[in-house]
C-alpha cells in the first residue's frame, strides 16, 4: 500500500529527494503525513523503510515525522 500511495502521488521513484515538505503538492503532503503516522510496528517492516528510501524520503519514523511537521 505504501508503494502504491507513493507511486500514485509522486510517480516513479525520483533520482532526487522530493524537496521541502512545504513545497510538496497537497496530495503528496497528505500521503507523507499518513505514512509518517503509521504505528510503530509498521516501522519494523524492512520493506516499509525500503519503500520510503526508494522515494528518497526519510526511512526512520522520527525523521519522517519531523519532515512532515508531526511530533
N, CA, C and O of each residue as an XYZ file, in Angstrom:
284
protein
N       0.822     -1.192      0.000
C       0.000      0.000      0.000
C       0.868      1.259      0.000
O       0.561      2.230     -0.692
N       1.946      1.238      0.774
C       2.817      2.417      0.836
C       3.409      2.718     -0.538
O       3.424      3.870     -0.971
N       3.890      1.695     -1.214
C       4.477      1.903     -2.545
C       3.425      2.402     -3.525
O       3.708      3.279     -4.342
N       2.221      1.857     -3.453
C       1.148      2.297     -4.347
C       0.802      3.760     -4.094
O       0.624      4.531     -5.038
N       0.707      4.139     -2.832
C       0.392      5.532     -2.494
C       1.474      6.477     -3.002
O       1.173      7.536     -3.551
N       2.723      6.093     -2.819
C       3.809      6.960     -3.270
C       3.876      7.017     -4.794
O       4.128      8.079     -5.363
N       3.654      5.893     -5.454
C       3.682      5.886     -6.919
C       2.557      6.756     -7.476
O       2.770      7.504     -8.431
N       1.366      6.667     -6.893
C       0.246      7.486     -7.359
C       0.480      8.965     -7.090
O       0.049      9.818     -7.866
N       1.157      9.266     -6.004
C       1.375     10.656     -5.605
C       2.580     11.281     -6.297
O       2.495     12.388     -6.830
N       3.704     10.565     -6.286
C       4.957     11.119     -6.793
C       5.353     10.593     -8.169
O       6.236     11.157     -8.815
N       4.710      9.522     -8.623
C       5.159      8.858     -9.842
C       6.250      7.860     -9.482
O       6.349      7.445     -8.327
N       7.073      7.465    -10.458
C       8.136      6.504    -10.161
C       9.137      7.103     -9.174
O       9.237      8.323     -9.046
N       9.884      6.231     -8.473
C      10.883      6.761     -7.533
C      11.793      7.774     -8.226
O      12.366      7.490     -9.277
N      11.918      8.951     -7.631
C      12.723     10.008     -8.256
C      14.220      9.825     -7.972
O      14.594      9.200     -6.979
N      15.068     10.368     -8.842
C      16.512     10.285     -8.596
C      16.958     11.253     -7.496
O      18.042     11.096     -6.934
N      16.133     12.244     -7.192
C      16.461     13.263     -6.188
C      15.398     13.264     -5.093
O      14.257     12.879     -5.350
N      15.749     13.689     -3.876
C      14.736     13.830     -2.817
C      13.640     14.802     -3.262
O      13.884     15.665     -4.106
N      12.449     14.668     -2.705
C      11.322     15.486     -3.156
C      11.385     16.964     -2.782
O      10.565     17.738     -3.276
N      12.305     17.387     -1.946
C      12.388     18.784     -1.536
C      11.645     19.024     -0.236
O      11.101     18.087      0.347
N      11.614     20.262      0.224
C      10.952     20.574      1.487
C       9.474     20.180      1.481
O       8.780     20.321      0.475
N       9.024     19.696      2.603
C       7.633     19.244      2.759
C       6.652     20.332      2.337
O       5.663     20.049      1.660
N       6.915     21.551      2.727
C       6.001     22.661      2.462
C       5.820     22.924      0.972
O       4.817     23.514      0.570
N       6.768     22.500      0.153
C       6.683     22.741     -1.286
C       5.988     21.601     -2.036
O       5.731     21.713     -3.235
N       5.687     20.515     -1.339
C       5.011     19.386     -1.982
C       3.558     19.739     -2.267
O       2.949     20.518     -1.533
N       3.007     19.174     -3.325
C       1.565     19.352     -3.564
C       0.768     18.780     -2.383
O       1.258     17.921     -1.650
N      -0.441     19.261     -2.217
C      -1.262     18.860     -1.071
C      -1.445     17.349     -0.981
O      -1.390     16.790      0.114
N      -1.659     16.682     -2.105
C      -1.845     15.227     -2.050
C      -0.574     14.515     -1.607
O      -0.646     13.504     -0.908
N       0.577     15.024     -2.000
C       1.855     14.443     -1.570
C       2.072     14.685     -0.081
O       2.546     13.798      0.629
N       1.727     15.885      0.397
C       1.842     16.159      1.827
C       0.962     15.198      2.625
O       1.381     14.673      3.656
N      -0.241     14.976      2.147
C      -1.167     14.073      2.834
C      -0.608     12.653      2.874
O      -0.664     11.996      3.913
N      -0.076     12.182      1.766
C       0.499     10.832      1.714
C       1.659     10.699      2.695
O       1.759      9.701      3.410
N       2.527     11.694      2.731
C       3.673     11.660      3.649
C       3.188     11.685      5.099
O       3.710     10.950      5.936
N       2.193     12.524      5.403
C       1.643     12.575      6.772
C       1.077     11.230      7.193
O       1.313     10.776      8.312
N       0.330     10.591      6.298
C      -0.266      9.288      6.623
C       0.826      8.257      6.882
O       0.756      7.509      7.857
N       1.827      8.213      6.019
C       2.916      7.255      6.210
C       3.701      7.555      7.487
O       4.091      6.639      8.210
N       3.927      8.828      7.759
C       4.652      9.211      8.971
C       3.873      8.852     10.229
O       4.466      8.619     11.283
N       2.555      8.807     10.124
C       1.714      8.494     11.275
C       1.458      7.010     11.485
O       0.707      6.632     12.384
N       2.075      6.168     10.666
C       1.878      4.727     10.817
C       2.385      4.270     12.177
O       3.300      4.865     12.748
N       1.783      3.215     12.680
C       2.118      2.704     14.015
C       3.558      2.180     14.071
O       4.167      1.846     13.054
N       4.057      2.127     15.267
C       5.431      1.660     15.500
C       5.697      0.282     14.876
O       6.756      0.097     14.276
N       4.784     -0.689     14.991
C       5.056     -1.989     14.369
C       5.258     -1.919     12.855
O       6.032     -2.699     12.300
N       4.584     -1.008     12.195
C       4.755     -0.853     10.746
C       6.195     -0.493     10.416
O       6.741     -0.955      9.414
N       6.803      0.317     11.244
C       8.171      0.777     11.014
C       9.190     -0.332     11.205
O      10.358     -0.156     10.856
N       8.785     -1.455     11.742
C       9.701     -2.589     11.915
C       9.759     -3.448     10.652
O      10.620     -4.322     10.545
N       8.862     -3.217      9.699
C       8.871     -3.961      8.442
C       9.971     -3.394      7.554
O       9.951     -2.214      7.204
N      10.906     -4.219      7.199
C      12.026     -3.766      6.372
C      11.528     -3.228      5.036
O      12.041     -2.220      4.547
N      10.548     -3.879      4.446
C      10.090     -3.399      3.143
C       9.439     -2.017      3.237
O       9.469     -1.266      2.262
N       8.854     -1.664      4.376
C       8.269     -0.327      4.538
C       9.365      0.736      4.471
O       9.232      1.728      3.754
N      10.436      0.527      5.213
C      11.516      1.514      5.200
C      12.240      1.525      3.852
O      12.713      2.573      3.411
N      12.327      0.375      3.203
C      12.942      0.333      1.871
C      12.110      1.110      0.851
O      12.658      1.759     -0.041
N      10.803      1.041      0.986
C       9.917      1.792      0.085
C      10.141      3.287      0.268
O      10.243      4.021     -0.715
N      10.219      3.744      1.507
C      10.470      5.166      1.769
C      11.813      5.586      1.182
O      11.927      6.651      0.576
N      12.816      4.753      1.363
C      14.149      5.053      0.833
C      14.113      5.149     -0.691
O      14.776      6.006     -1.276
N      13.348      4.278     -1.328
C      13.261      4.309     -2.796
C      12.736      5.650     -3.300
O      13.128      6.106     -4.374
N      11.857      6.278     -2.536
C      11.319      7.589     -2.934
C      12.092      8.736     -2.282
O      11.624      9.875     -2.259
N      13.263      8.430     -1.759
C      14.163      9.436     -1.158
C      13.518     10.176      0.000
O      13.784     11.358      0.219
N      12.666      9.474      0.743
C      12.062     10.036      1.949
C      12.790      9.486      3.161
O      13.376      8.407      3.083
N      12.768     10.203      4.290
C      13.413      9.677      5.494
C      12.846      8.302      5.852
O      11.632      8.101      5.835
N      13.727      7.366      6.174
C      13.291      5.996      6.447
C      13.298      5.658      7.933
O      13.180      4.491      8.308
N      13.435      6.664      8.771
C      13.296      6.486     10.217
C      12.042      7.238     10.648
O      11.760      8.334     10.163
N      11.300      6.634     11.563
C       9.997      7.183     11.963
C      10.087      8.635     12.413
O       9.362      9.488     11.901
N      10.967      8.923     13.363
C      11.076     10.290     13.880
C      11.502     11.274     12.791
O      11.047     12.418     12.769
N      12.368     10.828     11.895
C      12.829     11.715     10.822
C      11.685     12.036      9.858
O      11.526     13.187      9.451
N      10.886     11.026      9.490
C       9.770     11.296      8.579
C       8.706     12.134      9.276
O       8.110     13.020      8.663
N       8.466     11.858     10.552
C       7.507     12.669     11.298
C       7.992     14.126     11.372
O       7.195     15.053     11.232
N       9.263     14.318     11.585
C       9.808     15.679     11.601
C       9.686     16.351     10.236
O       9.336     17.528     10.148
N       9.972     15.609      9.182
C       9.845     16.144      7.825
C       8.410     16.601      7.557
O       8.187     17.618      6.901
N       7.439     15.838      8.073
C       6.028     16.152      7.850
C       5.475     17.144      8.881
O       4.295     17.492      8.835
N       6.313     17.592      9.798
C       5.856     18.547     10.805
C       5.052     17.910     11.925
O       4.325     18.605     12.635
N       5.170     16.609     12.095
C       4.486     15.896     13.181
C       5.460     15.636     14.312
O       6.614     15.278     14.071
N       5.028     15.803     15.489
C       5.882     15.498     16.658
C       5.021     15.046     17.781
O       5.526     14.737     18.860
